């Protein structure tokens, strides 16, 4: 069995890598991958803490997975739409969606 501290440290490292990717990168696909990495880090923390908090931690994981799936579907459809118009997935091209 993996100790709680190691699981939480791994979760923190994954969340930090995801945050750094969101802040430093300009590519929309990499940005979505980093957001997914952050959500998976939260899922790992929920599962690691579920023996102490009860089954609620594992129930939250299912909700986070559902939100991540919806975010990926909507986000990637927006990225594909912008790529068709601008031939690039750079974040600065997202101003195309403004009225």
HUHU-V589144 format. One record per helix or strand of 3 or more residues. SS is the DSSP state (alpha for helix, beta for strand). FROM is the first residue (numbers start at 0). LEN is the number of residues. If there is no record, write none. Layout:
BEGIN
ss:SS from:FROM len:LEN
ss:SS from:FROM len:LEN
END
This chain:
BEGIN
ss:alpha from:3 len:21
ss:alpha from:27 len:26
ss:alpha from:55 len:31
ss:alpha from:90 len:7
END
